Amino acid sequence: MELGIGIALIVFAAITTWLSTRERNTVTPEMATKERPFINSLGMKFVPVPVNGGPTDGKRVLFCICQTRVKDLSAFVDATGHDATTGMFSLEVAKDGKSFA
């Protein structure tokens, strides 16, 4: 009986992973809507927000629907080699490893 439950859990996990990957891969940033957000490789959901006014009037930008956690930024930096210590904002992880200094 325990083996059957274990196999069922493995199958459930595989199907859940496949469905979330399929959803992530079918919605591109250009196709994203509030109802069908773009989902990146970290599972973060992004929805479009229109720009009103200024030189980019009529354009749209994608915003994540939740805060970016330190571990999300770290995974992005590790995957892309992005230098998160320069640019518009300079970020430094605090000694607790959970927040920015």
Biopython code that builds the backbone (N, CA, C, O; Angstrom):
import numpy as np
from Bio.PDB.StructureBuilder import StructureBuilder

atoms = [
    (1, "MET", "N", (0.810, -1.189, 0.000)),
    (1, "MET", "CA", (0.000, 0.000, 0.000)),
    (1, "MET", "C", (0.860, 1.262, 0.000)),
    (1, "MET", "O", (0.571, 2.211, -0.728)),
    (2, "GLU", "N", (1.932, 1.274, 0.827)),
    (2, "GLU", "CA", (2.799, 2.449, 0.892)),
    (2, "GLU", "C", (3.495, 2.703, -0.439)),
    (2, "GLU", "O", (3.683, 3.856, -0.828)),
    (3, "LEU", "N", (3.877, 1.642, -1.139)),
    (3, "LEU", "CA", (4.528, 1.795, -2.436)),
    (3, "LEU", "C", (3.579, 2.457, -3.428)),
    (3, "LEU", "O", (3.998, 3.312, -4.209)),
    (4, "GLY", "N", (2.314, 2.074, -3.405)),
    (4, "GLY", "CA", (1.321, 2.663, -4.297)),
    (4, "GLY", "C", (1.138, 4.139, -4.045)),
    (4, "GLY", "O", (1.015, 4.918, -4.991)),
    (5, "ILE", "N", (1.119, 4.546, -2.768)),
    (5, "ILE", "CA", (0.991, 5.961, -2.423)),
    (5, "ILE", "C", (2.227, 6.727, -2.878)),
    (5, "ILE", "O", (2.116, 7.836, -3.400)),
    (6, "GLY", "N", (3.401, 6.141, -2.681)),
    (6, "GLY", "CA", (4.644, 6.787, -3.120)),
    (6, "GLY", "C", (4.670, 6.998, -4.623)),
    (6, "GLY", "O", (5.062, 8.066, -5.095)),
    (7, "ILE", "N", (4.256, 5.989, -5.377)),
    (7, "ILE", "CA", (4.217, 6.105, -6.836)),
    (7, "ILE", "C", (3.196, 7.161, -7.254)),
    (7, "ILE", "O", (3.453, 7.948, -8.165)),
    (8, "ALA", "N", (2.037, 7.180, -6.590)),
    (8, "ALA", "CA", (1.017, 8.178, -6.905)),
    (8, "ALA", "C", (1.542, 9.586, -6.661)),
    (8, "ALA", "O", (1.272, 10.490, -7.452)),
    (9, "LEU", "N", (2.287, 9.786, -5.577)),
    (9, "LEU", "CA", (2.852, 11.102, -5.286)),
    (9, "LEU", "C", (3.883, 11.514, -6.329)),
    (9, "LEU", "O", (3.933, 12.676, -6.730)),
    (10, "ILE", "N", (4.701, 10.570, -6.767)),
    (10, "ILE", "CA", (5.695, 10.862, -7.800)),
    (10, "ILE", "C", (5.006, 11.245, -9.108)),
    (10, "ILE", "O", (5.413, 12.202, -9.765)),
    (11, "VAL", "N", (3.975, 10.510, -9.485)),
    (11, "VAL", "CA", (3.234, 10.818, -10.716)),
    (11, "VAL", "C", (2.575, 12.186, -10.591)),
    (11, "VAL", "O", (2.622, 12.980, -11.531)),
    (12, "PHE", "N", (1.962, 12.473, -9.442)),
    (12, "PHE", "CA", (1.329, 13.772, -9.221)),
    (12, "PHE", "C", (2.353, 14.896, -9.349)),
    (12, "PHE", "O", (2.081, 15.906, -9.997)),
    (13, "ALA", "N", (3.524, 14.733, -8.741)),
    (13, "ALA", "CA", (4.573, 15.753, -8.815)),
    (13, "ALA", "C", (5.039, 15.954, -10.256)),
    (13, "ALA", "O", (5.267, 17.086, -10.684)),
    (14, "ALA", "N", (5.180, 14.865, -11.001)),
    (14, "ALA", "CA", (5.620, 14.965, -12.393)),
    (14, "ALA", "C", (4.584, 15.698, -13.236)),
    (14, "ALA", "O", (4.941, 16.541, -14.059)),
    (15, "ILE", "N", (3.311, 15.389, -13.042)),
    (15, "ILE", "CA", (2.251, 16.051, -13.815)),
    (15, "ILE", "C", (2.181, 17.529, -13.451)),
    (15, "ILE", "O", (2.044, 18.377, -14.332)),
    (16, "THR", "N", (2.274, 17.845, -12.167)),
    (16, "THR", "CA", (2.233, 19.235, -11.727)),
    (16, "THR", "C", (3.390, 20.026, -12.330)),
    (16, "THR", "O", (3.198, 21.146, -12.805)),
    (17, "THR", "N", (4.585, 19.450, -12.311)),
    (17, "THR", "CA", (5.754, 20.109, -12.898)),
    (17, "THR", "C", (5.566, 20.303, -14.396)),
    (17, "THR", "O", (5.874, 21.372, -14.924)),
    (18, "TRP", "N", (5.072, 19.301, -15.075)),
    (18, "TRP", "CA", (4.852, 19.393, -16.518)),
    (18, "TRP", "C", (3.840, 20.481, -16.841)),
    (18, "TRP", "O", (4.043, 21.254, -17.776)),
    (19, "LEU", "N", (2.747, 20.551, -16.075)),
    (19, "LEU", "CA", (1.728, 21.567, -16.329)),
    (19, "LEU", "C", (2.262, 22.965, -16.086)),
    (19, "LEU", "O", (1.986, 23.872, -16.871)),
    (20, "SER", "N", (3.024, 23.163, -15.009)),
    (20, "SER", "CA", (3.555, 24.503, -14.746)),
    (20, "SER", "C", (4.588, 24.895, -15.782)),
    (20, "SER", "O", (4.667, 26.065, -16.155)),
    (21, "THR", "N", (5.387, 23.943, -16.259)),
    (21, "THR", "CA", (6.362, 24.232, -17.314)),
    (21, "THR", "C", (5.648, 24.545, -18.615)),
    (21, "THR", "O", (6.049, 25.456, -19.340)),
    (22, "ARG", "N", (4.600, 23.804, -18.915)),
    (22, "ARG", "CA", (3.843, 24.037, -20.135)),
    (22, "ARG", "C", (3.228, 25.433, -20.123)),
    (22, "ARG", "O", (3.284, 26.146, -21.125)),
    (23, "GLU", "N", (2.637, 25.829, -18.981)),
    (23, "GLU", "CA", (2.051, 27.164, -18.874)),
    (23, "GLU", "C", (3.127, 28.225, -19.032)),
    (23, "GLU", "O", (2.923, 29.227, -19.718)),
    (24, "ARG", "N", (4.273, 28.006, -18.396)),
    (24, "ARG", "CA", (5.371, 28.963, -18.454)),
    (24, "ARG", "C", (5.871, 29.131, -19.885)),
    (24, "ARG", "O", (6.219, 30.237, -20.298)),
    (25, "ASN", "N", (5.908, 28.034, -20.641)),
    (25, "ASN", "CA", (6.453, 28.089, -21.982)),
    (25, "ASN", "C", (5.464, 28.565, -23.037)),
    (25, "ASN", "O", (5.878, 28.901, -24.147)),
    (26, "THR", "N", (4.163, 28.606, -22.726)),
    (26, "THR", "CA", (3.193, 29.001, -23.741)),
    (26, "THR", "C", (2.910, 30.491, -23.727)),
    (26, "THR", "O", (2.454, 31.029, -24.737)),
    (27, "VAL", "N", (3.163, 31.177, -22.626)),
    (27, "VAL", "CA", (2.918, 32.616, -22.550)),
    (27, "VAL", "C", (4.261, 33.335, -22.612)),
    (27, "VAL", "O", (5.074, 33.231, -21.693)),
    (28, "THR", "N", (4.485, 34.058, -23.694)),
    (28, "THR", "CA", (5.714, 34.838, -23.842)),
    (28, "THR", "C", (5.516, 36.206, -23.197)),
    (28, "THR", "O", (4.377, 36.590, -22.929)),
    (29, "PRO", "N", (6.583, 36.946, -22.941)),
    (29, "PRO", "CA", (6.421, 38.297, -22.389)),
    (29, "PRO", "C", (5.513, 39.177, -23.258)),
    (29, "PRO", "O", (4.745, 39.986, -22.736)),
    (30, "GLU", "N", (5.601, 39.020, -24.560)),
    (30, "GLU", "CA", (4.783, 39.828, -25.471)),
    (30, "GLU", "C", (3.300, 39.459, -25.381)),
    (30, "GLU", "O", (2.442, 40.307, -25.624)),
    (31, "MET", "N", (2.990, 38.215, -25.039)),
    (31, "MET", "CA", (1.614, 37.723, -24.985)),
    (31, "MET", "C", (0.981, 37.875, -23.608)),
    (31, "MET", "O", (-0.222, 37.656, -23.462)),
    (32, "ALA", "N", (1.756, 38.243, -22.605)),
    (32, "ALA", "CA", (1.274, 38.251, -21.222)),
    (32, "ALA", "C", (0.085, 39.182, -21.035)),
    (32, "ALA", "O", (0.035, 40.279, -21.592)),
    (33, "THR", "N", (-0.876, 38.717, -20.233)),
    (33, "THR", "CA", (-2.026, 39.522, -19.830)),
    (33, "THR", "C", (-2.177, 39.376, -18.321)),
    (33, "THR", "O", (-1.484, 38.577, -17.691)),
    (34, "LYS", "N", (-3.086, 40.152, -17.750)),
    (34, "LYS", "CA", (-3.339, 40.025, -16.316)),
    (34, "LYS", "C", (-3.860, 38.626, -15.988)),
    (34, "LYS", "O", (-3.498, 38.041, -14.968)),
    (35, "GLU", "N", (-4.710, 38.101, -16.862)),
    (35, "GLU", "CA", (-5.289, 36.781, -16.631)),
    (35, "GLU", "C", (-4.313, 35.645, -16.918)),
    (35, "GLU", "O", (-4.383, 34.590, -16.288)),
    (36, "ARG", "N", (-3.409, 35.857, -17.861)),
    (36, "ARG", "CA", (-2.400, 34.844, -18.223)),
    (36, "ARG", "C", (-1.019, 35.481, -18.174)),
    (36, "ARG", "O", (-0.477, 35.872, -19.208)),
    (37, "PRO", "N", (-0.445, 35.586, -16.979)),
    (37, "PRO", "CA", (0.851, 36.246, -16.832)),
    (37, "PRO", "C", (1.991, 35.436, -17.445)),
    (37, "PRO", "O", (1.888, 34.222, -17.621)),
    (38, "PHE", "N", (3.066, 36.127, -17.761)),
    (38, "PHE", "CA", (4.313, 35.471, -18.149)),
    (38, "PHE", "C", (4.928, 34.911, -16.874)),
    (38, "PHE", "O", (4.994, 35.607, -15.861)),
    (39, "ILE", "N", (5.376, 33.665, -16.912)),
    (39, "ILE", "CA", (6.015, 33.026, -15.758)),
    (39, "ILE", "C", (7.450, 32.689, -16.137)),
    (39, "ILE", "O", (7.693, 31.939, -17.083)),
    (40, "ASN", "N", (8.401, 33.252, -15.388)),
    (40, "ASN", "CA", (9.810, 33.000, -15.717)),
    (40, "ASN", "C", (10.265, 31.653, -15.167)),
    (40, "ASN", "O", (9.475, 30.916, -14.578)),
    (41, "SER", "N", (11.534, 31.340, -15.361)),
    (41, "SER", "CA", (12.058, 30.034, -14.969)),
    (41, "SER", "C", (12.098, 29.829, -13.454)),
    (41, "SER", "O", (12.281, 28.704, -12.989)),
    (42, "LEU", "N", (11.930, 30.905, -12.680)),
    (42, "LEU", "CA", (11.887, 30.791, -11.229)),
    (42, "LEU", "C", (10.456, 30.666, -10.719)),
    (42, "LEU", "O", (10.230, 30.558, -9.513)),
    (43, "GLY", "N", (9.486, 30.682, -11.638)),
    (43, "GLY", "CA", (8.089, 30.582, -11.255)),
    (43, "GLY", "C", (7.463, 31.912, -10.872)),
    (43, "GLY", "O", (6.357, 31.939, -10.333)),
    (44, "MET", "N", (8.151, 33.018, -11.140)),
    (44, "MET", "CA", (7.640, 34.348, -10.814)),
    (44, "MET", "C", (6.700, 34.812, -11.927)),
    (44, "MET", "O", (7.027, 34.700, -13.109)),
    (45, "LYS", "N", (5.529, 35.334, -11.544)),
    (45, "LYS", "CA", (4.524, 35.768, -12.508)),
    (45, "LYS", "C", (4.648, 37.264, -12.792)),
    (45, "LYS", "O", (4.770, 38.075, -11.873)),
    (46, "PHE", "N", (4.615, 37.617, -14.089)),
    (46, "PHE", "CA", (4.724, 39.001, -14.519)),
    (46, "PHE", "C", (3.492, 39.392, -15.333)),
    (46, "PHE", "O", (3.064, 38.657, -16.223)),
    (47, "VAL", "N", (2.924, 40.570, -15.011)),
    (47, "VAL", "CA", (1.752, 41.066, -15.727)),
    (47, "VAL", "C", (2.099, 42.406, -16.379)),
    (47, "VAL", "O", (2.944, 43.143, -15.871)),
    (48, "PRO", "N", (1.446, 42.723, -17.506)),
    (48, "PRO", "CA", (1.735, 43.984, -18.183)),
    (48, "PRO", "C", (1.059, 45.167, -17.496)),
    (48, "PRO", "O", (-0.063, 45.062, -17.001)),
    (49, "VAL", "N", (1.764, 46.289, -17.479)),
    (49, "VAL", "CA", (1.235, 47.551, -16.968)),
    (49, "VAL", "C", (1.492, 48.596, -18.043)),
    (49, "VAL", "O", (2.636, 48.762, -18.465)),
    (50, "PRO", "N", (0.443, 49.319, -18.509)),
    (50, "PRO", "CA", (0.646, 50.312, -19.561)),
    (50, "PRO", "C", (1.389, 51.539, -19.038)),
    (50, "PRO", "O", (1.269, 51.916, -17.872)),
    (51, "VAL", "N", (2.153, 52.144, -19.930)),
    (51, "VAL", "CA", (2.858, 53.389, -19.620)),
    (51, "VAL", "C", (2.007, 54.527, -20.166)),
    (51, "VAL", "O", (1.639, 54.529, -21.341)),
    (52, "ASN", "N", (1.701, 55.489, -19.313)),
    (52, "ASN", "CA", (0.898, 56.641, -19.730)),
    (52, "ASN", "C", (1.726, 57.906, -19.633)),
    (52, "ASN", "O", (2.146, 58.301, -18.545)),
    (53, "GLY", "N", (1.966, 58.552, -20.791)),
    (53, "GLY", "CA", (2.724, 59.791, -20.819)),
    (53, "GLY", "C", (4.204, 59.565, -21.055)),
    (53, "GLY", "O", (4.694, 58.436, -21.016)),
    (54, "GLY", "N", (4.895, 60.645, -21.296)),
    (54, "GLY", "CA", (6.333, 60.591, -21.500)),
    (54, "GLY", "C", (6.722, 59.981, -22.834)),
    (54, "GLY", "O", (5.857, 59.673, -23.654)),
    (55, "PRO", "N", (8.004, 59.807, -23.054)),
    (55, "PRO", "CA", (8.491, 59.309, -24.355)),
    (55, "PRO", "C", (8.104, 57.858, -24.640)),
    (55, "PRO", "O", (8.169, 57.427, -25.792)),
    (56, "THR", "N", (7.706, 57.102, -23.631)),
    (56, "THR", "CA", (7.313, 55.705, -23.848)),
    (56, "THR", "C", (5.794, 55.529, -23.753)),
    (56, "THR", "O", (5.313, 54.423, -23.508)),
    (57, "ASP", "N", (5.042, 56.612, -23.946)),
    (57, "ASP", "CA", (3.579, 56.563, -23.875)),
    (57, "ASP", "C", (3.024, 55.480, -24.799)),
    (57, "ASP", "O", (3.437, 55.357, -25.952)),
    (58, "GLY", "N", (2.096, 54.710, -24.278)),
    (58, "GLY", "CA", (1.478, 53.657, -25.076)),
    (58, "GLY", "C", (2.209, 52.326, -25.024)),
    (58, "GLY", "O", (1.665, 51.307, -25.448)),
    (59, "LYS", "N", (3.412, 52.318, -24.520)),
    (59, "LYS", "CA", (4.157, 51.064, -24.366)),
    (59, "LYS", "C", (3.658, 50.357, -23.110)),
    (59, "LYS", "O", (2.826, 50.891, -22.376)),
    (60, "ARG", "N", (4.164, 49.169, -22.873)),
    (60, "ARG", "CA", (3.833, 48.467, -21.635)),
    (60, "ARG", "C", (5.096, 47.855, -21.058)),
    (60, "ARG", "O", (6.060, 47.579, -21.773)),
    (61, "VAL", "N", (5.071, 47.653, -19.770)),
    (61, "VAL", "CA", (6.202, 47.061, -19.067)),
    (61, "VAL", "C", (5.649, 45.944, -18.194)),
    (61, "VAL", "O", (4.521, 46.030, -17.709)),
    (62, "LEU", "N", (6.444, 44.893, -17.995)),
    (62, "LEU", "CA", (6.000, 43.785, -17.155)),
    (62, "LEU", "C", (6.500, 43.985, -15.733)),
    (62, "LEU", "O", (7.675, 44.270, -15.502)),
    (63, "PHE", "N", (5.576, 43.828, -14.780)),
    (63, "PHE", "CA", (5.921, 43.894, -13.369)),
    (63, "PHE", "C", (5.599, 42.558, -12.724)),
    (63, "PHE", "O", (4.586, 41.930, -13.033)),
    (64, "CYS", "N", (6.468, 42.136, -11.832)),
    (64, "CYS", "CA", (6.222, 40.918, -11.088)),
    (64, "CYS", "C", (5.104, 41.179, -10.090)),
    (64, "CYS", "O", (5.032, 42.261, -9.506)),
    (65, "ILE", "N", (4.220, 40.184, -9.889)),
    (65, "ILE", "CA", (3.086, 40.390, -8.993)),
    (65, "ILE", "C", (3.460, 40.201, -7.528)),
    (65, "ILE", "O", (2.634, 40.435, -6.645)),
    (66, "CYS", "N", (4.696, 39.780, -7.260)),
    (66, "CYS", "CA", (5.144, 39.648, -5.874)),
    (66, "CYS", "C", (6.538, 40.244, -5.744)),
    (66, "CYS", "O", (7.210, 40.493, -6.745)),
    (67, "GLN", "N", (6.961, 40.468, -4.536)),
    (67, "GLN", "CA", (8.290, 41.022, -4.310)),
    (67, "GLN", "C", (9.363, 40.036, -4.749)),
    (67, "GLN", "O", (9.180, 38.822, -4.666)),
    (68, "THR", "N", (10.481, 40.574, -5.216)),
    (68, "THR", "CA", (11.614, 39.728, -5.565)),
    (68, "THR", "C", (12.386, 39.428, -4.288)),
    (68, "THR", "O", (12.810, 40.336, -3.572)),
    (69, "ARG", "N", (12.557, 38.154, -4.018)),
    (69, "ARG", "CA", (13.275, 37.743, -2.817)),
    (69, "ARG", "C", (14.772, 37.684, -3.126)),
    (69, "ARG", "O", (15.175, 37.598, -4.286)),
    (70, "VAL", "N", (15.571, 37.730, -2.092)),
    (70, "VAL", "CA", (17.023, 37.638, -2.256)),
    (70, "VAL", "C", (17.379, 36.358, -2.993)),
    (70, "VAL", "O", (18.240, 36.373, -3.873)),
    (71, "LYS", "N", (16.731, 35.245, -2.647)),
    (71, "LYS", "CA", (17.076, 33.979, -3.298)),
    (71, "LYS", "C", (16.682, 34.002, -4.781)),
    (71, "LYS", "O", (17.322, 33.330, -5.590)),
    (72, "ASP", "N", (15.632, 34.768, -5.157)),
    (72, "ASP", "CA", (15.271, 34.896, -6.571)),
    (72, "ASP", "C", (16.343, 35.667, -7.327)),
    (72, "ASP", "O", (16.757, 35.267, -8.415)),
    (73, "LEU", "N", (16.792, 36.778, -6.743)),
    (73, "LEU", "CA", (17.848, 37.562, -7.377)),
    (73, "LEU", "C", (19.130, 36.747, -7.470)),
    (73, "LEU", "O", (19.814, 36.786, -8.492)),
    (74, "SER", "N", (19.460, 36.015, -6.423)),
    (74, "SER", "CA", (20.674, 35.188, -6.434)),
    (74, "SER", "C", (20.605, 34.124, -7.526)),
    (74, "SER", "O", (21.593, 33.877, -8.218)),
    (75, "ALA", "N", (19.432, 33.490, -7.684)),
    (75, "ALA", "CA", (19.274, 32.481, -8.740)),
    (75, "ALA", "C", (19.427, 33.115, -10.118)),
    (75, "ALA", "O", (20.047, 32.527, -11.004)),
    (76, "PHE", "N", (18.868, 34.309, -10.305)),
    (76, "PHE", "CA", (18.999, 35.015, -11.577)),
    (76, "PHE", "C", (20.465, 35.341, -11.865)),
    (76, "PHE", "O", (20.948, 35.113, -12.975)),
    (77, "VAL", "N", (21.166, 35.868, -10.873)),
    (77, "VAL", "CA", (22.582, 36.218, -11.042)),
    (77, "VAL", "C", (23.403, 34.977, -11.361)),
    (77, "VAL", "O", (24.258, 35.009, -12.246)),
    (78, "ASP", "N", (23.150, 33.893, -10.652)),
    (78, "ASP", "CA", (23.882, 32.642, -10.898)),
    (78, "ASP", "C", (23.622, 32.115, -12.306)),
    (78, "ASP", "O", (24.542, 31.635, -12.969)),
    (79, "ALA", "N", (22.369, 32.204, -12.766)),
    (79, "ALA", "CA", (22.002, 31.657, -14.079)),
    (79, "ALA", "C", (22.490, 32.509, -15.234)),
    (79, "ALA", "O", (22.800, 31.984, -16.304)),
    (80, "THR", "N", (22.564, 33.832, -15.030)),
    (80, "THR", "CA", (22.885, 34.727, -16.153)),
    (80, "THR", "C", (24.260, 35.370, -16.079)),
    (80, "THR", "O", (24.770, 35.871, -17.081)),
    (81, "GLY", "N", (24.862, 35.357, -14.892)),
    (81, "GLY", "CA", (26.141, 36.051, -14.734)),
    (81, "GLY", "C", (25.970, 37.560, -14.626)),
    (81, "GLY", "O", (26.948, 38.303, -14.702)),
    (82, "HIS", "N", (24.726, 38.019, -14.450)),
    (82, "HIS", "CA", (24.426, 39.444, -14.341)),
    (82, "HIS", "C", (25.158, 40.059, -13.157)),
    (82, "HIS", "O", (25.204, 39.462, -12.081)),
    (83, "ASP", "N", (25.735, 41.252, -13.343)),
    (83, "ASP", "CA", (26.417, 41.957, -12.267)),
    (83, "ASP", "C", (25.398, 42.846, -11.560)),
    (83, "ASP", "O", (25.081, 43.933, -12.041)),
    (84, "ALA", "N", (24.888, 42.386, -10.424)),
    (84, "ALA", "CA", (23.859, 43.124, -9.686)),
    (84, "ALA", "C", (24.452, 44.161, -8.739)),
    (84, "ALA", "O", (23.734, 44.727, -7.915)),
    (85, "THR", "N", (25.755, 44.414, -8.849)),
    (85, "THR", "CA", (26.388, 45.385, -7.946)),
    (85, "THR", "C", (26.588, 46.736, -8.611)),
    (85, "THR", "O", (27.093, 47.662, -7.976)),
    (86, "THR", "N", (26.200, 46.872, -9.885)),
    (86, "THR", "CA", (26.363, 48.141, -10.580)),
    (86, "THR", "C", (25.051, 48.505, -11.263)),
    (86, "THR", "O", (24.113, 47.708, -11.298)),
    (87, "GLY", "N", (25.001, 49.684, -11.790)),
    (87, "GLY", "CA", (23.812, 50.093, -12.522)),
    (87, "GLY", "C", (22.954, 51.046, -11.732)),
    (87, "GLY", "O", (23.437, 51.778, -10.867)),
    (88, "MET", "N", (21.660, 51.026, -12.045)),
    (88, "MET", "CA", (20.724, 51.965, -11.427)),
    (88, "MET", "C", (20.682, 51.807, -9.913)),
    (88, "MET", "O", (20.676, 52.799, -9.184)),
    (89, "PHE", "N", (20.653, 50.593, -9.449)),
    (89, "PHE", "CA", (20.654, 50.322, -8.023)),
    (89, "PHE", "C", (21.786, 49.349, -7.724)),
    (89, "PHE", "O", (22.001, 48.399, -8.476)),
    (90, "SER", "N", (22.491, 49.570, -6.663)),
    (90, "SER", "CA", (23.529, 48.655, -6.244)),
    (90, "SER", "C", (23.009, 47.873, -5.043)),
    (90, "SER", "O", (22.658, 48.457, -4.017)),
    (91, "LEU", "N", (22.961, 46.565, -5.175)),
    (91, "LEU", "CA", (22.398, 45.732, -4.123)),
    (91, "LEU", "C", (23.490, 44.901, -3.460)),
    (91, "LEU", "O", (24.408, 44.404, -4.114)),
    (92, "GLU", "N", (23.366, 44.772, -2.178)),
    (92, "GLU", "CA", (24.309, 43.951, -1.430)),
    (92, "GLU", "C", (23.510, 43.128, -0.430)),
    (92, "GLU", "O", (22.700, 43.670, 0.321)),
    (93, "VAL", "N", (23.737, 41.832, -0.420)),
    (93, "VAL", "CA", (23.019, 40.956, 0.506)),
    (93, "VAL", "C", (23.586, 41.163, 1.900)),
    (93, "VAL", "O", (24.801, 41.187, 2.095)),
    (94, "ALA", "N", (22.678, 41.312, 2.875)),
    (94, "ALA", "CA", (23.092, 41.502, 4.279)),
    (94, "ALA", "C", (23.676, 40.205, 4.823)),
    (94, "ALA", "O", (23.543, 39.146, 4.210)),
    (95, "LYS", "N", (24.314, 40.299, 5.964)),
    (95, "LYS", "CA", (24.961, 39.143, 6.553)),
    (95, "LYS", "C", (23.986, 38.021, 6.894)),
    (95, "LYS", "O", (24.384, 36.859, 6.979)),
    (96, "ASP", "N", (22.703, 38.361, 7.090)),
    (96, "ASP", "CA", (21.724, 37.311, 7.403)),
    (96, "ASP", "C", (21.367, 36.498, 6.158)),
    (96, "ASP", "O", (20.708, 35.464, 6.270)),
    (97, "GLY", "N", (21.791, 36.949, 4.971)),
    (97, "GLY", "CA", (21.546, 36.236, 3.737)),
    (97, "GLY", "C", (20.111, 36.294, 3.270)),
    (97, "GLY", "O", (19.757, 35.642, 2.287)),
    (98, "LYS", "N", (19.279, 37.056, 3.946)),
    (98, "LYS", "CA", (17.859, 37.118, 3.619)),
    (98, "LYS", "C", (17.387, 38.495, 3.216)),
    (98, "LYS", "O", (16.254, 38.641, 2.758)),
    (99, "SER", "N", (18.216, 39.509, 3.373)),
    (99, "SER", "CA", (17.780, 40.864, 3.059)),
    (99, "SER", "C", (18.914, 41.639, 2.418)),
    (99, "SER", "O", (20.047, 41.165, 2.342)),
    (100, "PHE", "N", (18.591, 42.835, 1.961)),
    (100, "PHE", "CA", (19.597, 43.682, 1.350)),
    (100, "PHE", "C", (20.154, 44.639, 2.384)),
    (100, "PHE", "O", (19.429, 45.122, 3.255)),
    (101, "ALA", "N", (21.456, 44.911, 2.282)),
    (101, "ALA", "CA", (22.098, 45.836, 3.209)),
    (101, "ALA", "C", (21.962, 47.247, 2.698)),
    (101, "ALA", "O", (22.439, 48.184, 3.339)),
]
sb = StructureBuilder()
sb.init_structure("model")
sb.init_model(0)
sb.init_chain("A")
sb.init_seg("    ")
for serial, (resi, resn, name, xyz) in enumerate(atoms, 1):
    if name == "N":
        sb.init_residue(resn, " ", resi, " ")
    sb.init_atom(name, np.array(xyz, "f"), 0.0, 1.0, " ", f" {name:<3s}", serial, name[0])
structure = sb.get_structure()
